[in-house]
Amino acid sequence: MLYTNLNHIESATEFAKIISENEHVTVICGRMGPLCIPVYRIAEELENEYSNIRFYDMEYDNPESYFFHALPEVHDLMEIPFTVYYKNGEVVKATAGLQTKTQIKAIIDTEFATTVNA
């Protein structure tokens, strides 16, 4: 289990339900490592700034995270965490490794521009 204040996704079924019920979803798939922890903390902060985006984490080593490992958008990415941005159930952006708050906000503001209240 990941020790963050984000909502956790523990199964592929739960993930499918989340992205089908929410227009904007950001999922961070990683471990409790030095590149991942700062990204989780940033997402925790951004939950308060972007009320219509649902932020989640998922443990990279969970067998149920197989669908993340199979995403074409992360296939060539070499670092974790994978941060995947979904709009209306479709991947609109994926990044890997450490990201700054500025970088994450820029992605959110671009990819979720039509309805984001920042």
C-alpha atoms as a printed R data frame, in Angstrom:
    type eleno elety resid chain resno       x      y       z
1   ATOM     1    CA   MET     A     1   0.000  0.000   0.000
2   ATOM     2    CA   LEU     A     2   1.094  3.543  -0.671
3   ATOM     3    CA   TYR     A     3   1.192  5.826   2.357
4   ATOM     4    CA   THR     A     4  -0.246  8.990   0.836
5   ATOM     5    CA   ASN     A     5  -3.311 11.102   1.499
6   ATOM     6    CA   LEU     A     6  -4.567 10.428  -2.023
7   ATOM     7    CA   ASN     A     7  -7.393  8.031  -2.747
8   ATOM     8    CA   HIS     A     8  -5.958  4.640  -3.617
9   ATOM     9    CA   ILE     A     9  -6.868  2.460  -6.580
10  ATOM    10    CA   GLU     A    10  -6.463 -1.184  -5.682
11  ATOM    11    CA   SER     A    11  -7.931 -2.993  -8.686
12  ATOM    12    CA   ALA     A    12  -8.404 -2.672 -12.426
13  ATOM    13    CA   THR     A    13 -12.167 -2.882 -11.878
14  ATOM    14    CA   GLU     A    14 -12.075  0.024  -9.442
15  ATOM    15    CA   PHE     A    15  -9.950  2.012 -11.904
16  ATOM    16    CA   ALA     A    16 -12.431  1.413 -14.750
17  ATOM    17    CA   LYS     A    17 -15.297  2.640 -12.563
18  ATOM    18    CA   ILE     A    18 -13.375  5.771 -11.546
19  ATOM    19    CA   ILE     A    19 -12.524  6.887 -15.064
20  ATOM    20    CA   SER     A    20 -16.032  6.120 -16.321
21  ATOM    21    CA   GLU     A    21 -17.632  8.243 -13.587
22  ATOM    22    CA   ASN     A    22 -15.286 11.266 -13.623
23  ATOM    23    CA   GLU     A    23 -14.466 13.644 -16.449
24  ATOM    24    CA   HIS     A    24 -10.939 14.500 -15.243
25  ATOM    25    CA   VAL     A    25  -8.759 11.958 -13.461
26  ATOM    26    CA   THR     A    26  -5.059 11.968 -12.664
27  ATOM    27    CA   VAL     A    27  -3.478  8.698 -11.536
28  ATOM    28    CA   ILE     A    28   0.044  8.384 -10.182
29  ATOM    29    CA   CYS     A    29   1.364  4.846 -10.353
30  ATOM    30    CA   GLY     A    30   4.523  4.364  -8.335
31  ATOM    31    CA   ARG     A    31   6.237  3.292  -5.140
32  ATOM    32    CA   MET     A    32   7.232  5.071  -1.948
33  ATOM    33    CA   GLY     A    33  10.531  6.122  -3.536
34  ATOM    34    CA   PRO     A    34  12.460  9.378  -3.875
35  ATOM    35    CA   LEU     A    35  11.047 10.229  -7.309
36  ATOM    36    CA   CYS     A    36   7.484  9.281  -6.398
37  ATOM    37    CA   ILE     A    37   6.920 10.861  -2.977
38  ATOM    38    CA   PRO     A    38   7.268 14.485  -4.191
39  ATOM    39    CA   VAL     A    39   4.737 13.823  -6.983
40  ATOM    40    CA   TYR     A    40   2.221 12.393  -4.485
41  ATOM    41    CA   ARG     A    41   2.677 15.448  -2.256
42  ATOM    42    CA   ILE     A    42   2.111 17.813  -5.161
43  ATOM    43    CA   ALA     A    43  -1.059 15.928  -6.129
44  ATOM    44    CA   GLU     A    44  -2.276 16.196  -2.529
45  ATOM    45    CA   GLU     A    45  -1.832 19.981  -2.715
46  ATOM    46    CA   LEU     A    46  -3.476 20.230  -6.128
47  ATOM    47    CA   GLU     A    47  -6.590 18.400  -4.941
48  ATOM    48    CA   ASN     A    48  -7.483 21.593  -3.088
49  ATOM    49    CA   GLU     A    49  -6.826 23.815  -6.115
50  ATOM    50    CA   TYR     A    50  -8.623 21.732  -8.742
51  ATOM    51    CA   SER     A    51 -11.896 20.577  -7.226
52  ATOM    52    CA   ASN     A    52 -13.189 18.914 -10.392
53  ATOM    53    CA   ILE     A    53 -10.140 16.725 -10.950
54  ATOM    54    CA   ARG     A    54  -9.930 13.435  -9.104
55  ATOM    55    CA   PHE     A    55  -6.398 12.531  -8.023
56  ATOM    56    CA   TYR     A    56  -5.513  8.922  -7.232
57  ATOM    57    CA   ASP     A    57  -2.501  6.762  -6.649
58  ATOM    58    CA   MET     A    58  -1.874  3.120  -7.463
59  ATOM    59    CA   GLU     A    59   0.944  0.910  -6.316
60  ATOM    60    CA   TYR     A    60   3.257  0.082  -9.227
61  ATOM    61    CA   ASP     A    61   3.968 -3.418  -7.894
62  ATOM    62    CA   ASN     A    62   0.307 -4.318  -7.380
63  ATOM    63    CA   PRO     A    63  -0.569 -7.110  -9.856
64  ATOM    64    CA   GLU     A    64  -3.767 -5.169 -10.564
65  ATOM    65    CA   SER     A    65  -1.705 -2.324 -12.071
66  ATOM    66    CA   TYR     A    66  -1.030 -4.452 -15.168
67  ATOM    67    CA   PHE     A    67  -3.103 -2.106 -17.309
68  ATOM    68    CA   PHE     A    68  -0.729  0.790 -16.494
69  ATOM    69    CA   HIS     A    69   2.266 -1.244 -17.587
70  ATOM    70    CA   ALA     A    70   0.465 -2.042 -20.852
71  ATOM    71    CA   LEU     A    71  -0.527  1.527 -21.777
72  ATOM    72    CA   PRO     A    72   1.095  2.568 -25.066
73  ATOM    73    CA   GLU     A    73   1.633  6.032 -23.549
74  ATOM    74    CA   VAL     A    74   3.951  4.618 -20.851
75  ATOM    75    CA   HIS     A    75   5.520  1.789 -22.836
76  ATOM    76    CA   ASP     A    76   8.769  3.666 -23.517
77  ATOM    77    CA   LEU     A    77   8.911  5.591 -20.248
78  ATOM    78    CA   MET     A    78  11.823  4.505 -18.100
79  ATOM    79    CA   GLU     A    79  11.106  6.011 -14.653
80  ATOM    80    CA   ILE     A    80   8.367  5.869 -12.098
81  ATOM    81    CA   PRO     A    81   6.043  7.240 -11.089
82  ATOM    82    CA   PHE     A    82   3.893  7.161 -14.158
83  ATOM    83    CA   THR     A    83   1.450 10.056 -13.990
84  ATOM    84    CA   VAL     A    84  -1.444  9.556 -16.379
85  ATOM    85    CA   TYR     A    85  -4.069 12.194 -17.103
86  ATOM    86    CA   TYR     A    86  -7.504 11.045 -18.274
87  ATOM    87    CA   LYS     A    87 -10.223 13.162 -19.810
88  ATOM    88    CA   ASN     A    88 -13.563 11.477 -20.406
89  ATOM    89    CA   GLY     A    89 -11.932  8.077 -19.935
90  ATOM    90    CA   GLU     A    90  -9.165  8.638 -22.497
91  ATOM    91    CA   VAL     A    91  -5.471  9.200 -21.843
92  ATOM    92    CA   VAL     A    92  -4.589 12.769 -22.813
93  ATOM    93    CA   LYS     A    93  -1.071 12.879 -21.348
94  ATOM    94    CA   ALA     A    94   1.397 10.635 -19.552
95  ATOM    95    CA   THR     A    95   4.664 11.504 -17.845
96  ATOM    96    CA   ALA     A    96   7.280  9.566 -15.934
97  ATOM    97    CA   GLY     A    97   9.605 10.375 -13.088
98  ATOM    98    CA   LEU     A    98   9.839 13.429 -10.941
99  ATOM    99    CA   GLN     A    99   7.706 16.381 -12.011
100 ATOM   100    CA   THR     A   100   7.526 19.805 -10.395
101 ATOM   101    CA   LYS     A   101   4.312 21.466  -9.319
102 ATOM   102    CA   THR     A   102   4.751 23.970 -12.154
103 ATOM   103    CA   GLN     A   103   5.084 21.165 -14.713
104 ATOM   104    CA   ILE     A   104   2.045 19.311 -13.387
105 ATOM   105    CA   LYS     A   105  -0.081 22.469 -13.289
106 ATOM   106    CA   ALA     A   106   0.924 23.285 -16.876
107 ATOM   107    CA   ILE     A   107  -0.258 19.853 -18.007
108 ATOM   108    CA   ILE     A   108  -3.519 20.167 -16.091
109 ATOM   109    CA   ASP     A   109  -4.157 23.682 -17.378
110 ATOM   110    CA   THR     A   110  -3.523 22.541 -20.954
111 ATOM   111    CA   GLU     A   111  -5.201 19.146 -20.998
112 ATOM   112    CA   PHE     A   112  -8.190 20.005 -18.807
113 ATOM   113    CA   ALA     A   113  -8.462 23.640 -19.941
114 ATOM   114    CA   THR     A   114 -12.142 23.768 -20.800
115 ATOM   115    CA   THR     A   115 -13.470 23.134 -17.291
116 ATOM   116    CA   VAL     A   116 -10.624 23.504 -14.830
117 ATOM   117    CA   ASN     A   117 -11.037 26.091 -12.128
118 ATOM   118    CA   ALA     A   118  -7.575 27.009 -10.935
